[in-house]
Amino acid sequence: MNRLRKIAEIPAGSWTKWVVVGVWVVVLVIALPLSSKLTGAEKNDASAWLPGGAESTKVLNVQSQFQSPNVYPGVVVYERASGLTAADRAKAAADARAIAGVHGVVPGQVVGPVPSADGKAIQIIFKVDLGTKGWAGASTAADSVRAIITSNANGLTTHITGPLGNAADSNNVFKGIDSTLLYSAVAVVILILLITYRSPALITAQAVIYLLAAHAGLTVNAQSAGILDVLVFGASTDYALLLVARYREELRRHDRRHPAMAEALRRAGPAIIASGSTVILALLTLLAAELNSTKDLGPVLAIGVAVGMVSMLTLLPALLVICPRGVFWPYRPTYGSAEPTTRGLWARVGWWIAPRARLTWITTAVILGILALGLTGLKAHGLTTAQGFRGHPDSVTGATVLAAHFPAGSGEPVIVIGNPDSAAQLRSAFAETRGIANVTPPVVRAGHAYLEGTLTTPPDSQAAYDTIDRVRAAVHAVPGADAQVGGTTAINLDVERASAHDRNLIIPLILLVVLVILGLLLRALVAPLILTATVVLSFAASLGVSAFFFNHVFGFGGADTAFPLFVFVFLVALGIDYNIFLMTRVREEAIKRDARHGAIVGMAATGGVITSAGFVLAGTFAVLATIPATFLTELGFAVAFGILLDTIVVRLLLVTALNLDVGRWMWWPSKLAQKPDPAPDELSRERAAATVPG
C-alpha cells in the first residue's frame, strides 16, 4: 500500500507533475513522425486477411511462386440495351489495348473484348498486380481503367466489377473511417479528454505499433488500424472519466489538489489497471483465431489499450493538478462540500431499488431474456458482395449487368492446382462438376498443374459455395493428384468457415479470462459468476434487438459471420470496465460497512461516470453508421445499443439489485461474506433520510 501511495504521488506531486509532462512531451516529439508512418506499414495483401491453413490460402501460396499474390482480376462490362453498334465494338477493342498499357496490368492477361450472345454487352477480363499495397491500391488501378472506358462512351454504359472493382469500392469505404470517427469525437468529448486521447495516447500507440510492424513482424492492416482509433478513444475515455470522478470526490475531502489527486490515484488506479489488463488479455485471446485479420487485430488493439491506460494514469493526473479547481466549472468541487454519494440521482435510485431488489433483478432479467429471443432471427451467415455495401457502388451494378449477359462467374474463376501427372484426370473431374463451365486446358506452373473454371452461378452466392464443395470433393478423389481448390469464391467460403470457428472458440475464451480476473480482483467466486452471467445476458439482448432492427427496420440482407465475435469483443472489452468500476467501489464501501450499504454507495459513486462513459462511447460507435458498409453500420448500431443497455440497465439496475438481494453472499468465500447484512428496519430508516430532497 505504501508503494502504491508513493507511485501515485509521482504524477500528483508538486514538482514531479512537471517531470511527467516533460517526459510525455519528449515521447510525443519522438512518436509523432513515427505514427504518421503507420499507414505505410500496413500489410493489405491477401495473406494478411485469410486463414493461414485454409485450402484457398495454400493455392495462393502456390500461385505466388509464379505470380504476385496481389494480382486481382478485373472485369469491364459494357452494355447498350438497344443492342451494340459497330462503334461500340470498335471502342471496346481500343479500350482493351489501352487497358493493357495501364500500370500494373499483367502482360498477356487481357482477354477480350468478348461480346454476349444477346448482342447487348461486351466484357473485357484483365489482371492487375497491385504490388505491396495489396487491395489498398485497388482504387488507383480502377480509376485508371475507368478513365479509359468512360471516354467517348456515347451512351454506352460501362462498369468495373470482379475482385478489382470490389476491392476498389471496399477501399473507398475504409478510407473514411479514421477521419469520420475523429471529427465526430471532437463534438462529444471535452477539451482535456481530447488532448489526452488524441495526442499522447493515440499517437504513441500508433508509433509503438509502427515500430513493431517495421522491426518485429507485427502485422497491421487497414481494418486493425481503423479500429485502433475507436478502441483507444473508448478505453481512454472510460479510464479518464473514472479518474476524474474520483478526483472530484477527493477534492471535497482535501483542501489541496495534490494530495486529492494522489488519493484518487490510489483508490481508482487499481480498478483502472485491472480493467485495462482484462481488456488486454481478452484482446490477446484473438491470437487463437484462424483468420489472420482477426489474429493480427488482437495485439494491435492490446497495445493501443495499454498506451491509453498509461496515458490516463500519468499525463491526465499531471495536467489536472496543474489546473485549478475551476477546471470543473460550473460544478466546482469545493473543500467540505456535500458528498455526492449520499444524495443525488443515483443514490435515490439505489435506495429505491433496496426494498424491491429481487423484483427489480427478476423483472430486468426477464425483459433482457425476451430481447435476447431476437437472436433467433440473426442471419450471421455472411453477406454477398451486394449486401456488403449500403447503396449501389459500381462493382455491384457491374456484377448485375455481367450476370444478365454472361455466365455469372466470369472474371472470378475457380482455380484447381495439383500434380502435373494427374492433370488430365483433374480436368475431367473438374469439368464434370455441376455448376462449373469452360474449364481451361491444364498448364504446368511452378511444378503444379493449373486449371481455371467458370462458375455458372454468382460467385458470392450460396450456390457457388456449394459448387466449391463439390469441386473439392471431386478433385480430392483423384488418386495421387494432391489437388487444392482456390479462387475468390473459395477464399470467401474459407473465410466464412474460419470466422465461425473463431467465434465459437474465442467467445468462451474471453468469458473465461473475464471470470478468472474478476475472481482474482474481487477475491470471491459468487460475484464473478453472477457478473459473467450478466455479461452474456447483456450480449444476447443486444444481438437480439440488433437482429430485429436489421431484419425489419433497416432491411439488411444478413450479417457477416464475424459480426457476433466483433460485437462481443467490443462489448466485453468496454463493458468489463463498468463491471470493475462498479464492483471495486462496492467492495471498498462494503469493507467499510456491509455488502448492502456498499451496493448503494458504490452505485451512487459510480453511476454518473458509468452513464457518462456509456453515452460518449455509444455516440462514437454510432458514427460508424455513416460509413457506407453494412458490416460497419451493423457493428456500430449493435455496439452503441449494447453499451447503452449495459451501462444504464445491466450494470446500474440489474447488478445493483443483485448486490442488494444476494447481500454478503455475493462475496463468498472471502471474509467479507461473514459480515452480517443490515437489518431491514435500518435500511428503511436510512432510505427515508436519504431520499428526502435536499
WOQUIWO-V14733 format. One record per residue. N is the residue number from 0. PSI is psi in whole degrees, -180 to 180 (NA if undefined). Layout:
N&PSI, N&PSI
This chain:
0&-41, 1&-38, 2&-42, 3&-40, 4&-41, 5&-40, 6&-41, 7&-26, 8&-13, 9&-58, 10&-15, 11&2, 12&156, 13&-33, 14&-27, 15&-22, 16&-35, 17&-33, 18&-44, 19&-47, 20&-41, 21&-41, 22&-43, 23&-33, 24&-44, 25&-44, 26&-43, 27&-39, 28&-39, 29&-40, 30&-32, 31&-51, 32&-30, 33&-39, 34&-32, 35&-13, 36&-3, 37&-42, 38&-39, 39&-20, 40&-3, 41&143, 42&104, 43&17, 44&173, 45&-38, 46&-21, 47&-10, 48&-28, 49&162, 50&126, 51&-37, 52&7, 53&155, 54&-41, 55&-33, 56&-37, 57&-37, 58&-43, 59&-39, 60&-38, 61&-43, 62&-34, 63&-14, 64&-21, 65&-4, 66&159, 67&141, 68&-8, 69&31, 70&123, 71&123, 72&143, 73&152, 74&125, 75&129, 76&130, 77&147, 78&136, 79&113, 80&-29, 81&-3, 82&142, 83&145, 84&170, 85&-37, 86&-36, 87&-44, 88&-39, 89&-41, 90&-45, 91&-40, 92&-42, 93&-39, 94&-38, 95&-40, 96&-39, 97&-39, 98&-37, 99&-23, 100&0, 101&140, 102&127, 103&-19, 104&129, 105&126, 106&137, 107&7, 108&23, 109&117, 110&126, 111&-177, 112&142, 113&115, 114&153, 115&161, 116&-28, 117&-2, 118&19, 119&-5, 120&158, 121&143, 122&147, 123&126, 124&132, 125&167, 126&140, 127&132, 128&110, 129&-1, 130&-152, 131&-17, 132&-20, 133&-148, 134&-17, 135&-20, 136&6, 137&-35, 138&-42, 139&-46, 140&-43, 141&-39, 142&-38, 143&-43, 144&-40, 145&-37, 146&-33, 147&-49, 148&-23, 149&-12, 150&128, 151&43, 152&-28, 153&50, 154&-7, 155&120, 156&142, 157&146, 158&153, 159&122, 160&-160, 161&-178, 162&-38, 163&-47, 164&-42, 165&-43, 166&-39, 167&-45, 168&-39, 169&-40, 170&-39, 171&-33, 172&-49, 173&-24, 174&-28, 175&-5, 176&-54, 177&-54, 178&-39, 179&-47, 180&-42, 181&-43, 182&-38, 183&-34, 184&-34, 185&-35, 186&-19, 187&-1, 188&139, 189&161, 190&-44, 191&-34, 192&-37, 193&-43, 194&-49, 195&-23, 196&-58, 197&-40, 198&-75, 199&-50, 200&-57, 201&-45, 202&-43, 203&-42, 204&-45, 205&-38, 206&-45, 207&-44, 208&-39, 209&-46, 210&-42, 211&-35, 212&-38, 213&-30, 214&-12, 215&9, 216&7, 217&134, 218&127, 219&134, 220&-180, 221&-35, 222&-51, 223&-36, 224&-38, 225&-44, 226&-27, 227&-45, 228&-46, 229&-47, 230&-40, 231&-43, 232&-49, 233&-51, 234&-42, 235&-38, 236&-44, 237&-51, 238&-40, 239&-45, 240&-38, 241&-45, 242&-43, 243&-42, 244&-42, 245&-36, 246&-41, 247&-40, 248&-47, 249&-28, 250&-26, 251&-18, 252&-11, 253&142, 254&-9, 255&148, 256&-40, 257&-49, 258&-29, 259&-44, 260&-39, 261&-42, 262&-37, 263&-42, 264&-39, 265&-36, 266&-45, 267&-24, 268&-49, 269&-37, 270&-41, 271&-43, 272&-44, 273&-42, 274&-49, 275&-41, 276&-38, 277&-45, 278&-44, 279&-47, 280&-38, 281&-42, 282&-35, 283&-17, 284&-18, 285&-17, 286&-18, 287&-2, 288&151, 289&-36, 290&121, 291&-37, 292&-34, 293&-42, 294&-44, 295&-20, 296&-37, 297&-60, 298&-33, 299&-49, 300&-34, 301&-41, 302&-43, 303&-44, 304&-41, 305&-45, 306&-41, 307&-41, 308&-45, 309&-40, 310&-44, 311&-23, 312&-8, 313&-62, 314&-45, 315&-49, 316&-36, 317&-43, 318&-37, 319&-41, 320&-20, 321&-36, 322&149, 323&174, 324&-24, 325&-10, 326&-20, 327&12, 328&139, 329&5, 330&67, 331&119, 332&107, 333&154, 334&128, 335&1, 336&168, 337&140, 338&121, 339&-14, 340&-7, 341&-26, 342&173, 343&174, 344&-52, 345&-28, 346&-42, 347&-39, 348&-43, 349&-44, 350&-29, 351&-38, 352&-35, 353&-51, 354&-7, 355&38, 356&-46, 357&-43, 358&-38, 359&-49, 360&-33, 361&-45, 362&-45, 363&-44, 364&-39, 365&-44, 366&-44, 367&-38, 368&-38, 369&-43, 370&-36, 371&-20, 372&-22, 373&-15, 374&-28, 375&-19, 376&4, 377&121, 378&67, 379&61, 380&16, 381&158, 382&141, 383&169, 384&-44, 385&-41, 386&-23, 387&-16, 388&142, 389&115, 390&-165, 391&79, 392&166, 393&-37, 394&-35, 395&-45, 396&-43, 397&-39, 398&-37, 399&-44, 400&-44, 401&-45, 402&-24, 403&-19, 404&-16, 405&169, 406&135, 407&-25, 408&13, 409&134, 410&-11, 411&71, 412&154, 413&133, 414&134, 415&130, 416&153, 417&-168, 418&129, 419&-31, 420&-20, 421&16, 422&-44, 423&-45, 424&-37, 425&-45, 426&-40, 427&-46, 428&-39, 429&-50, 430&-28, 431&-3, 432&131, 433&131, 434&-1, 435&137, 436&159, 437&58, 438&131, 439&155, 440&146, 441&141, 442&152, 443&122, 444&128, 445&39, 446&13, 447&143, 448&135, 449&126, 450&151, 451&143, 452&152, 453&133, 454&145, 455&-6, 456&160, 457&135, 458&-15, 459&19, 460&162, 461&-33, 462&-38, 463&-39, 464&-39, 465&-36, 466&-41, 467&-43, 468&-39, 469&-41, 470&-44, 471&-43, 472&-39, 473&-49, 474&-28, 475&-24, 476&-9, 477&118, 478&131, 479&5, 480&-26, 481&48, 482&149, 483&145, 484&129, 485&-156, 486&171, 487&-46, 488&-41, 489&-38, 490&-48, 491&-39, 492&-45, 493&-35, 494&-44, 495&-43, 496&-37, 497&-38, 498&-42, 499&-42, 500&-46, 501&-41, 502&-47, 503&-24, 504&-45, 505&-36, 506&-48, 507&-36, 508&-44, 509&-42, 510&-40, 511&-44, 512&-46, 513&-44, 514&-46, 515&-45, 516&-40, 517&-38, 518&-44, 519&-40, 520&-46, 521&-9, 522&46, 523&169, 524&-40, 525&-50, 526&-49, 527&-39, 528&-44, 529&-44, 530&-40, 531&-39, 532&-38, 533&-32, 534&-47, 535&-43, 536&-42, 537&-43, 538&-46, 539&-42, 540&-40, 541&-44, 542&-37, 543&-46, 544&-41, 545&-44, 546&-40, 547&-47, 548&-40, 549&-41, 550&-38, 551&-13, 552&-53, 553&-23, 554&31, 555&151, 556&-7, 557&-158, 558&155, 559&149, 560&-32, 561&-4, 562&-50, 563&-39, 564&-46, 565&-42, 566&-43, 567&-45, 568&-46, 569&-44, 570&-40, 571&-42, 572&-38, 573&-36, 574&-29, 575&-28, 576&-47, 577&-37, 578&-48, 579&-43, 580&-46, 581&-51, 582&-31, 583&-36, 584&-38, 585&-43, 586&-42, 587&-45, 588&-32, 589&-35, 590&-38, 591&-35, 592&-82, 593&172, 594&-41, 595&-41, 596&-37, 597&-38, 598&-42, 599&-47, 600&-40, 601&-41, 602&-43, 603&-36, 604&-32, 605&-10, 606&-44, 607&-45, 608&-36, 609&-45, 610&-37, 611&-48, 612&-39, 613&-45, 614&-40, 615&-47, 616&-39, 617&-41, 618&-38, 619&-47, 620&-31, 621&-24, 622&-24, 623&-23, 624&-17, 625&-13, 626&126, 627&49, 628&130, 629&-43, 630&-45, 631&-37, 632&-46, 633&-42, 634&-46, 635&-44, 636&-50, 637&-43, 638&-42, 639&-48, 640&-44, 641&-39, 642&-45, 643&-44, 644&-42, 645&-44, 646&-37, 647&-45, 648&-52, 649&-57, 650&-46, 651&-27, 652&-59, 653&-52, 654&-40, 655&-41, 656&-40, 657&-42, 658&-44, 659&-36, 660&-47, 661&-32, 662&-136, 663&-24, 664&-14, 665&-27, 666&11, 667&139, 668&23, 669&168, 670&-25, 671&-26, 672&-14, 673&-10, 674&125, 675&144, 676&155, 677&152, 678&149, 679&-39, 680&-29, 681&-45, 682&-37, 683&-42, 684&-44, 685&-36, 686&-44, 687&-38, 688&-37, 689&-29, 690&2, 691&126, 692&139, 693&NA
